[in-house]
Amino acid sequence: MSVAFLLPSLAVSVRRLHDLGRSGWWLLIGLIPIVGWIVLIVFFVQDGQPGPNRFGPSPES
């Protein structure tokens, strides 16, 4: 059952990183135990960039 959630959760994580103006490749930092997870959590709770960025318009506007 957890395999069914893998692809959608990756897509949401990449979308969230794009909202911050970061590449989806930042997800690979999560492979570093503890420190990588903390960095990703900090990224995920930050506010997105106001206005458009290089990945497209802000979903909030």
mmCIF file of the N, C-alpha and C atoms, coordinates in Angstrom:
data_MODEL
# 
_entry.id   MODEL 
# 
loop_
_atom_site.group_PDB 
_atom_site.id 
_atom_site.type_symbol 
_atom_site.label_atom_id 
_atom_site.label_alt_id 
_atom_site.label_comp_id 
_atom_site.label_asym_id 
_atom_site.label_entity_id 
_atom_site.label_seq_id 
_atom_site.pdbx_PDB_ins_code 
_atom_site.Cartn_x 
_atom_site.Cartn_y 
_atom_site.Cartn_z 
_atom_site.occupancy 
_atom_site.B_iso_or_equiv 
_atom_site.pdbx_formal_charge 
_atom_site.auth_seq_id 
_atom_site.auth_comp_id 
_atom_site.auth_asym_id 
_atom_site.auth_atom_id 
_atom_site.pdbx_PDB_model_num 
ATOM 1   N N  . MET A 1 1  ? 0.811  -1.194 0.000   1.00 0.00 ? 1  MET A N  1 
ATOM 2   C CA . MET A 1 1  ? 0.000  0.000  0.000   1.00 0.00 ? 1  MET A CA 1 
ATOM 3   C C  . MET A 1 1  ? 0.857  1.262  0.000   1.00 0.00 ? 1  MET A C  1 
ATOM 4   N N  . SER A 1 2  ? 2.013  1.225  0.653   1.00 0.00 ? 2  SER A N  1 
ATOM 5   C CA . SER A 1 2  ? 2.847  2.422  0.716   1.00 0.00 ? 2  SER A CA 1 
ATOM 6   C C  . SER A 1 2  ? 3.439  2.773  -0.648  1.00 0.00 ? 2  SER A C  1 
ATOM 7   N N  . VAL A 1 3  ? 3.556  1.799  -1.544  1.00 0.00 ? 3  VAL A N  1 
ATOM 8   C CA . VAL A 1 3  ? 4.061  2.073  -2.889  1.00 0.00 ? 3  VAL A CA 1 
ATOM 9   C C  . VAL A 1 3  ? 3.079  2.959  -3.645  1.00 0.00 ? 3  VAL A C  1 
ATOM 10  N N  . ALA A 1 4  ? 1.793  2.819  -3.352  1.00 0.00 ? 4  ALA A N  1 
ATOM 11  C CA . ALA A 1 4  ? 0.783  3.634  -4.016  1.00 0.00 ? 4  ALA A CA 1 
ATOM 12  C C  . ALA A 1 4  ? 0.898  5.111  -3.637  1.00 0.00 ? 4  ALA A C  1 
ATOM 13  N N  . PHE A 1 5  ? 1.498  5.407  -2.519  1.00 0.00 ? 5  PHE A N  1 
ATOM 14  C CA . PHE A 1 5  ? 1.658  6.787  -2.070  1.00 0.00 ? 5  PHE A CA 1 
ATOM 15  C C  . PHE A 1 5  ? 3.015  7.377  -2.444  1.00 0.00 ? 5  PHE A C  1 
ATOM 16  N N  . LEU A 1 6  ? 3.931  6.568  -2.948  1.00 0.00 ? 6  LEU A N  1 
ATOM 17  C CA . LEU A 1 6  ? 5.281  7.039  -3.242  1.00 0.00 ? 6  LEU A CA 1 
ATOM 18  C C  . LEU A 1 6  ? 5.291  8.100  -4.338  1.00 0.00 ? 6  LEU A C  1 
ATOM 19  N N  . LEU A 1 7  ? 4.728  7.792  -5.491  1.00 0.00 ? 7  LEU A N  1 
ATOM 20  C CA . LEU A 1 7  ? 4.759  8.736  -6.609  1.00 0.00 ? 7  LEU A CA 1 
ATOM 21  C C  . LEU A 1 7  ? 4.009  10.036 -6.315  1.00 0.00 ? 7  LEU A C  1 
ATOM 22  N N  . PRO A 1 8  ? 2.790  9.982  -5.769  1.00 0.00 ? 8  PRO A N  1 
ATOM 23  C CA . PRO A 1 8  ? 2.114  11.252 -5.450  1.00 0.00 ? 8  PRO A CA 1 
ATOM 24  C C  . PRO A 1 8  ? 2.862  12.078 -4.403  1.00 0.00 ? 8  PRO A C  1 
ATOM 25  N N  . SER A 1 9  ? 3.454  11.439 -3.408  1.00 0.00 ? 9  SER A N  1 
ATOM 26  C CA . SER A 1 9  ? 4.180  12.206 -2.393  1.00 0.00 ? 9  SER A CA 1 
ATOM 27  C C  . SER A 1 9  ? 5.440  12.833 -2.970  1.00 0.00 ? 9  SER A C  1 
ATOM 28  N N  . LEU A 1 10 ? 6.095  12.144 -3.890  1.00 0.00 ? 10 LEU A N  1 
ATOM 29  C CA . LEU A 1 10 ? 7.250  12.749 -4.564  1.00 0.00 ? 10 LEU A CA 1 
ATOM 30  C C  . LEU A 1 10 ? 6.823  13.955 -5.394  1.00 0.00 ? 10 LEU A C  1 
ATOM 31  N N  . ALA A 1 11 ? 5.690  13.825 -6.082  1.00 0.00 ? 11 ALA A N  1 
ATOM 32  C CA . ALA A 1 11 ? 5.197  14.929 -6.908  1.00 0.00 ? 11 ALA A CA 1 
ATOM 33  C C  . ALA A 1 11 ? 4.848  16.147 -6.061  1.00 0.00 ? 11 ALA A C  1 
ATOM 34  N N  . VAL A 1 12 ? 4.201  15.931 -4.933  1.00 0.00 ? 12 VAL A N  1 
ATOM 35  C CA . VAL A 1 12 ? 3.845  17.045 -4.048  1.00 0.00 ? 12 VAL A CA 1 
ATOM 36  C C  . VAL A 1 12 ? 5.097  17.683 -3.472  1.00 0.00 ? 12 VAL A C  1 
ATOM 37  N N  . SER A 1 13 ? 6.080  16.881 -3.120  1.00 0.00 ? 13 SER A N  1 
ATOM 38  C CA . SER A 1 13 ? 7.330  17.416 -2.565  1.00 0.00 ? 13 SER A CA 1 
ATOM 39  C C  . SER A 1 13 ? 8.074  18.254 -3.597  1.00 0.00 ? 13 SER A C  1 
ATOM 40  N N  . VAL A 1 14 ? 8.133  17.771 -4.827  1.00 0.00 ? 14 VAL A N  1 
ATOM 41  C CA . VAL A 1 14 ? 8.808  18.540 -5.884  1.00 0.00 ? 14 VAL A CA 1 
ATOM 42  C C  . VAL A 1 14 ? 8.055  19.832 -6.151  1.00 0.00 ? 14 VAL A C  1 
ATOM 43  N N  . ARG A 1 15 ? 6.721  19.778 -6.165  1.00 0.00 ? 15 ARG A N  1 
ATOM 44  C CA . ARG A 1 15 ? 5.925  20.987 -6.374  1.00 0.00 ? 15 ARG A CA 1 
ATOM 45  C C  . ARG A 1 15 ? 6.175  22.006 -5.262  1.00 0.00 ? 15 ARG A C  1 
ATOM 46  N N  . ARG A 1 16 ? 6.277  21.522 -4.039  1.00 0.00 ? 16 ARG A N  1 
ATOM 47  C CA . ARG A 1 16 ? 6.534  22.407 -2.901  1.00 0.00 ? 16 ARG A CA 1 
ATOM 48  C C  . ARG A 1 16 ? 7.906  23.061 -3.029  1.00 0.00 ? 16 ARG A C  1 
ATOM 49  N N  . LEU A 1 17 ? 8.905  22.292 -3.439  1.00 0.00 ? 17 LEU A N  1 
ATOM 50  C CA . LEU A 1 17 ? 10.240 22.864 -3.635  1.00 0.00 ? 17 LEU A CA 1 
ATOM 51  C C  . LEU A 1 17 ? 10.222 23.881 -4.776  1.00 0.00 ? 17 LEU A C  1 
ATOM 52  N N  . HIS A 1 18 ? 9.443  23.615 -5.829  1.00 0.00 ? 18 HIS A N  1 
ATOM 53  C CA . HIS A 1 18 ? 9.341  24.577 -6.921  1.00 0.00 ? 18 HIS A CA 1 
ATOM 54  C C  . HIS A 1 18 ? 8.680  25.868 -6.453  1.00 0.00 ? 18 HIS A C  1 
ATOM 55  N N  . ASP A 1 19 ? 7.723  25.780 -5.530  1.00 0.00 ? 19 ASP A N  1 
ATOM 56  C CA . ASP A 1 19 ? 7.100  26.984 -4.972  1.00 0.00 ? 19 ASP A CA 1 
ATOM 57  C C  . ASP A 1 19 ? 8.120  27.850 -4.251  1.00 0.00 ? 19 ASP A C  1 
ATOM 58  N N  . LEU A 1 20 ? 9.162  27.218 -3.728  1.00 0.00 ? 20 LEU A N  1 
ATOM 59  C CA . LEU A 1 20 ? 10.216 27.953 -3.037  1.00 0.00 ? 20 LEU A CA 1 
ATOM 60  C C  . LEU A 1 20 ? 11.300 28.450 -3.989  1.00 0.00 ? 20 LEU A C  1 
ATOM 61  N N  . GLY A 1 21 ? 11.203 28.073 -5.263  1.00 0.00 ? 21 GLY A N  1 
ATOM 62  C CA . GLY A 1 21 ? 12.217 28.474 -6.235  1.00 0.00 ? 21 GLY A CA 1 
ATOM 63  C C  . GLY A 1 21 ? 13.406 27.533 -6.255  1.00 0.00 ? 21 GLY A C  1 
ATOM 64  N N  . ARG A 1 22 ? 13.251 26.345 -5.699  1.00 0.00 ? 22 ARG A N  1 
ATOM 65  C CA . ARG A 1 22 ? 14.325 25.355 -5.661  1.00 0.00 ? 22 ARG A CA 1 
ATOM 66  C C  . ARG A 1 22 ? 14.014 24.216 -6.621  1.00 0.00 ? 22 ARG A C  1 
ATOM 67  N N  . SER A 1 23 ? 15.055 23.546 -7.051  1.00 0.00 ? 23 SER A N  1 
ATOM 68  C CA . SER A 1 23 ? 14.907 22.416 -7.941  1.00 0.00 ? 23 SER A CA 1 
ATOM 69  C C  . SER A 1 23 ? 14.393 21.196 -7.179  1.00 0.00 ? 23 SER A C  1 
ATOM 70  N N  . GLY A 1 24 ? 13.739 20.301 -7.880  1.00 0.00 ? 24 GLY A N  1 
ATOM 71  C CA . GLY A 1 24 ? 13.270 19.062 -7.274  1.00 0.00 ? 24 GLY A CA 1 
ATOM 72  C C  . GLY A 1 24 ? 14.399 18.150 -6.837  1.00 0.00 ? 24 GLY A C  1 
ATOM 73  N N  . TRP A 1 25 ? 15.589 18.386 -7.355  1.00 0.00 ? 25 TRP A N  1 
ATOM 74  C CA . TRP A 1 25 ? 16.755 17.576 -6.982  1.00 0.00 ? 25 TRP A CA 1 
ATOM 75  C C  . TRP A 1 25 ? 17.122 17.745 -5.512  1.00 0.00 ? 25 TRP A C  1 
ATOM 76  N N  . TRP A 1 26 ? 16.597 18.794 -4.879  1.00 0.00 ? 26 TRP A N  1 
ATOM 77  C CA . TRP A 1 26 ? 16.845 18.988 -3.445  1.00 0.00 ? 26 TRP A CA 1 
ATOM 78  C C  . TRP A 1 26 ? 16.267 17.851 -2.613  1.00 0.00 ? 26 TRP A C  1 
ATOM 79  N N  . LEU A 1 27 ? 15.349 17.078 -3.177  1.00 0.00 ? 27 LEU A N  1 
ATOM 80  C CA . LEU A 1 27 ? 14.808 15.934 -2.449  1.00 0.00 ? 27 LEU A CA 1 
ATOM 81  C C  . LEU A 1 27 ? 15.889 14.917 -2.109  1.00 0.00 ? 27 LEU A C  1 
ATOM 82  N N  . LEU A 1 28 ? 16.937 14.878 -2.909  1.00 0.00 ? 28 LEU A N  1 
ATOM 83  C CA . LEU A 1 28 ? 18.013 13.915 -2.660  1.00 0.00 ? 28 LEU A CA 1 
ATOM 84  C C  . LEU A 1 28 ? 18.755 14.193 -1.363  1.00 0.00 ? 28 LEU A C  1 
ATOM 85  N N  . ILE A 1 29 ? 18.646 15.416 -0.844  1.00 0.00 ? 29 ILE A N  1 
ATOM 86  C CA . ILE A 1 29 ? 19.290 15.723 0.431   1.00 0.00 ? 29 ILE A CA 1 
ATOM 87  C C  . ILE A 1 29 ? 18.653 14.916 1.557   1.00 0.00 ? 29 ILE A C  1 
ATOM 88  N N  . GLY A 1 30 ? 17.440 14.447 1.337   1.00 0.00 ? 30 GLY A N  1 
ATOM 89  C CA . GLY A 1 30 ? 16.764 13.608 2.319   1.00 0.00 ? 30 GLY A CA 1 
ATOM 90  C C  . GLY A 1 30 ? 17.433 12.253 2.504   1.00 0.00 ? 30 GLY A C  1 
ATOM 91  N N  . LEU A 1 31 ? 18.337 11.892 1.609   1.00 0.00 ? 31 LEU A N  1 
ATOM 92  C CA . LEU A 1 31 ? 19.079 10.631 1.751   1.00 0.00 ? 31 LEU A CA 1 
ATOM 93  C C  . LEU A 1 31 ? 20.124 10.705 2.854   1.00 0.00 ? 31 LEU A C  1 
ATOM 94  N N  . ILE A 1 32 ? 20.471 11.922 3.267   1.00 0.00 ? 32 ILE A N  1 
ATOM 95  C CA . ILE A 1 32 ? 21.402 12.096 4.382   1.00 0.00 ? 32 ILE A CA 1 
ATOM 96  C C  . ILE A 1 32 ? 20.601 11.912 5.667   1.00 0.00 ? 32 ILE A C  1 
ATOM 97  N N  . PRO A 1 33 ? 20.944 10.930 6.479   1.00 0.00 ? 33 PRO A N  1 
ATOM 98  C CA . PRO A 1 33 ? 20.145 10.676 7.689   1.00 0.00 ? 33 PRO A CA 1 
ATOM 99  C C  . PRO A 1 33 ? 20.085 11.893 8.616   1.00 0.00 ? 33 PRO A C  1 
ATOM 100 N N  . ILE A 1 34 ? 18.976 12.116 9.195   1.00 0.00 ? 34 ILE A N  1 
ATOM 101 C CA . ILE A 1 34 ? 18.628 13.139 10.181  1.00 0.00 ? 34 ILE A CA 1 
ATOM 102 C C  . ILE A 1 34 ? 18.830 14.556 9.648   1.00 0.00 ? 34 ILE A C  1 
ATOM 103 N N  . VAL A 1 35 ? 20.038 14.947 9.298   1.00 0.00 ? 35 VAL A N  1 
ATOM 104 C CA . VAL A 1 35 ? 20.301 16.324 8.853   1.00 0.00 ? 35 VAL A CA 1 
ATOM 105 C C  . VAL A 1 35 ? 19.531 16.627 7.568   1.00 0.00 ? 35 VAL A C  1 
ATOM 106 N N  . GLY A 1 36 ? 19.522 15.706 6.625   1.00 0.00 ? 36 GLY A N  1 
ATOM 107 C CA . GLY A 1 36 ? 18.797 15.914 5.373   1.00 0.00 ? 36 GLY A CA 1 
ATOM 108 C C  . GLY A 1 36 ? 17.306 16.044 5.602   1.00 0.00 ? 36 GLY A C  1 
ATOM 109 N N  . TRP A 1 37 ? 16.772 15.225 6.502   1.00 0.00 ? 37 TRP A N  1 
ATOM 110 C CA . TRP A 1 37 ? 15.341 15.288 6.802   1.00 0.00 ? 37 TRP A CA 1 
ATOM 111 C C  . TRP A 1 37 ? 14.980 16.614 7.437   1.00 0.00 ? 37 TRP A C  1 
ATOM 112 N N  . ILE A 1 38 ? 15.826 17.094 8.326   1.00 0.00 ? 38 ILE A N  1 
ATOM 113 C CA . ILE A 1 38 ? 15.569 18.376 8.990   1.00 0.00 ? 38 ILE A CA 1 
ATOM 114 C C  . ILE A 1 38 ? 15.580 19.507 7.967   1.00 0.00 ? 38 ILE A C  1 
ATOM 115 N N  . VAL A 1 39 ? 16.544 19.482 7.047   1.00 0.00 ? 39 VAL A N  1 
ATOM 116 C CA . VAL A 1 39 ? 16.619 20.516 6.010   1.00 0.00 ? 39 VAL A CA 1 
ATOM 117 C C  . VAL A 1 39 ? 15.350 20.503 5.162   1.00 0.00 ? 39 VAL A C  1 
ATOM 118 N N  . LEU A 1 40 ? 14.885 19.319 4.774   1.00 0.00 ? 40 LEU A N  1 
ATOM 119 C CA . LEU A 1 40 ? 13.663 19.239 3.965   1.00 0.00 ? 40 LEU A CA 1 
ATOM 120 C C  . LEU A 1 40 ? 12.449 19.737 4.731   1.00 0.00 ? 40 LEU A C  1 
ATOM 121 N N  . ILE A 1 41 ? 12.355 19.410 5.998   1.00 0.00 ? 41 ILE A N  1 
ATOM 122 C CA . ILE A 1 41 ? 11.222 19.893 6.802   1.00 0.00 ? 41 ILE A CA 1 
ATOM 123 C C  . ILE A 1 41 ? 11.236 21.414 6.874   1.00 0.00 ? 41 ILE A C  1 
ATOM 124 N N  . VAL A 1 42 ? 12.413 21.997 7.053   1.00 0.00 ? 42 VAL A N  1 
ATOM 125 C CA . VAL A 1 42 ? 12.526 23.463 7.086   1.00 0.00 ? 42 VAL A CA 1 
ATOM 126 C C  . VAL A 1 42 ? 12.091 24.054 5.748   1.00 0.00 ? 42 VAL A C  1 
ATOM 127 N N  . PHE A 1 43 ? 12.512 23.436 4.636   1.00 0.00 ? 43 PHE A N  1 
ATOM 128 C CA . PHE A 1 43 ? 12.091 23.915 3.320   1.00 0.00 ? 43 PHE A CA 1 
ATOM 129 C C  . PHE A 1 43 ? 10.575 23.829 3.163   1.00 0.00 ? 43 PHE A C  1 
ATOM 130 N N  . PHE A 1 44 ? 9.982  22.721 3.594   1.00 0.00 ? 44 PHE A N  1 
ATOM 131 C CA . PHE A 1 44 ? 8.557  22.499 3.378   1.00 0.00 ? 44 PHE A CA 1 
ATOM 132 C C  . PHE A 1 44 ? 7.673  23.433 4.188   1.00 0.00 ? 44 PHE A C  1 
ATOM 133 N N  . VAL A 1 45 ? 8.138  23.962 5.310   1.00 0.00 ? 45 VAL A N  1 
ATOM 134 C CA . VAL A 1 45 ? 7.297  24.835 6.124   1.00 0.00 ? 45 VAL A CA 1 
ATOM 135 C C  . VAL A 1 45 ? 7.500  26.315 5.793   1.00 0.00 ? 45 VAL A C  1 
ATOM 136 N N  . GLN A 1 46 ? 8.440  26.645 4.931   1.00 0.00 ? 46 GLN A N  1 
ATOM 137 C CA . GLN A 1 46 ? 8.659  28.032 4.551   1.00 0.00 ? 46 GLN A CA 1 
ATOM 138 C C  . GLN A 1 46 ? 7.553  28.506 3.613   1.00 0.00 ? 46 GLN A C  1 
ATOM 139 N N  . ASP A 1 47 ? 7.313  29.824 3.605   1.00 0.00 ? 47 ASP A N  1 
ATOM 140 C CA . ASP A 1 47 ? 6.388  30.413 2.646   1.00 0.00 ? 47 ASP A CA 1 
ATOM 141 C C  . ASP A 1 47 ? 7.010  30.364 1.256   1.00 0.00 ? 47 ASP A C  1 
ATOM 142 N N  . GLY A 1 48 ? 6.170  30.193 0.255   1.00 0.00 ? 48 GLY A N  1 
ATOM 143 C CA . GLY A 1 48 ? 6.649  30.204 -1.120  1.00 0.00 ? 48 GLY A CA 1 
ATOM 144 C C  . GLY A 1 48 ? 7.038  31.608 -1.550  1.00 0.00 ? 48 GLY A C  1 
ATOM 145 N N  . GLN A 1 49 ? 7.717  31.680 -2.685  1.00 0.00 ? 49 GLN A N  1 
ATOM 146 C CA . GLN A 1 49 ? 8.110  32.979 -3.223  1.00 0.00 ? 49 GLN A CA 1 
ATOM 147 C C  . GLN A 1 49 ? 6.865  33.729 -3.687  1.00 0.00 ? 49 GLN A C  1 
ATOM 148 N N  . PRO A 1 50 ? 6.784  35.011 -3.364  1.00 0.00 ? 50 PRO A N  1 
ATOM 149 C CA . PRO A 1 50 ? 5.646  35.787 -3.881  1.00 0.00 ? 50 PRO A CA 1 
ATOM 150 C C  . PRO A 1 50 ? 5.813  36.021 -5.386  1.00 0.00 ? 50 PRO A C  1 
ATOM 151 N N  . GLY A 1 51 ? 4.756  35.845 -6.127  1.00 0.00 ? 51 GLY A N  1 
ATOM 152 C CA . GLY A 1 51 ? 4.819  36.051 -7.574  1.00 0.00 ? 51 GLY A CA 1 
ATOM 153 C C  . GLY A 1 51 ? 5.441  34.868 -8.283  1.00 0.00 ? 51 GLY A C  1 
ATOM 154 N N  . PRO A 1 52 ? 5.629  35.005 -9.587  1.00 0.00 ? 52 PRO A N  1 
ATOM 155 C CA . PRO A 1 52 ? 6.169  33.894 -10.366 1.00 0.00 ? 52 PRO A CA 1 
ATOM 156 C C  . PRO A 1 52 ? 7.658  33.690 -10.119 1.00 0.00 ? 52 PRO A C  1 
ATOM 157 N N  . ASN A 1 53 ? 8.112  32.471 -10.338 1.00 0.00 ? 53 ASN A N  1 
ATOM 158 C CA . ASN A 1 53 ? 9.536  32.170 -10.316 1.00 0.00 ? 53 ASN A CA 1 
ATOM 159 C C  . ASN A 1 53 ? 9.867  31.402 -11.587 1.00 0.00 ? 53 ASN A C  1 
ATOM 160 N N  . ARG A 1 54 ? 11.048 30.844 -11.693 1.00 0.00 ? 54 ARG A N  1 
ATOM 161 C CA . ARG A 1 54 ? 11.464 30.198 -12.945 1.00 0.00 ? 54 ARG A CA 1 
ATOM 162 C C  . ARG A 1 54 ? 10.669 28.925 -13.238 1.00 0.00 ? 54 ARG A C  1 
ATOM 163 N N  . PHE A 1 55 ? 9.897  28.419 -12.264 1.00 0.00 ? 55 PHE A N  1 
ATOM 164 C CA . PHE A 1 55 ? 9.092  27.222 -12.476 1.00 0.00 ? 55 PHE A CA 1 
ATOM 165 C C  . PHE A 1 55 ? 7.647  27.543 -12.814 1.00 0.00 ? 55 PHE A C  1 
ATOM 166 N N  . GLY A 1 56 ? 7.291  28.819 -12.831 1.00 0.00 ? 56 GLY A N  1 
ATOM 167 C CA . GLY A 1 56 ? 5.941  29.210 -13.208 1.00 0.00 ? 56 GLY A CA 1 
ATOM 168 C C  . GLY A 1 56 ? 5.325  30.145 -12.188 1.00 0.00 ? 56 GLY A C  1 
ATOM 169 N N  . PRO A 1 57 ? 4.045  30.453 -12.393 1.00 0.00 ? 57 PRO A N  1 
ATOM 170 C CA . PRO A 1 57 ? 3.368  31.383 -11.486 1.00 0.00 ? 57 PRO A CA 1 
ATOM 171 C C  . PRO A 1 57 ? 3.097  30.757 -10.127 1.00 0.00 ? 57 PRO A C  1 
ATOM 172 N N  . SER A 1 58 ? 2.925  31.606 -9.140  1.00 0.00 ? 58 SER A N  1 
ATOM 173 C CA . SER A 1 58 ? 2.606  31.147 -7.795  1.00 0.00 ? 58 SER A CA 1 
ATOM 174 C C  . SER A 1 58 ? 1.196  30.585 -7.765  1.00 0.00 ? 58 SER A C  1 
ATOM 175 N N  . PRO A 1 59 ? 0.997  29.420 -7.121  1.00 0.00 ? 59 PRO A N  1 
ATOM 176 C CA . PRO A 1 59 ? -0.357 28.859 -7.059  1.00 0.00 ? 59 PRO A CA 1 
ATOM 177 C C  . PRO A 1 59 ? -1.293 29.661 -6.164  1.00 0.00 ? 59 PRO A C  1 
ATOM 178 N N  . GLU A 1 60 ? -0.758 30.530 -5.316  1.00 0.00 ? 60 GLU A N  1 
ATOM 179 C CA . GLU A 1 60 ? -1.586 31.326 -4.421  1.00 0.00 ? 60 GLU A CA 1 
ATOM 180 C C  . GLU A 1 60 ? -2.196 32.534 -5.102  1.00 0.00 ? 60 GLU A C  1 
ATOM 181 N N  . SER A 1 61 ? -1.636 32.919 -6.262  1.00 0.00 ? 61 SER A N  1 
ATOM 182 C CA . SER A 1 61 ? -2.146 34.132 -6.922  1.00 0.00 ? 61 SER A CA 1 
ATOM 183 C C  . SER A 1 61 ? -3.116 33.828 -8.019  1.00 0.00 ? 61 SER A C  1 
# 
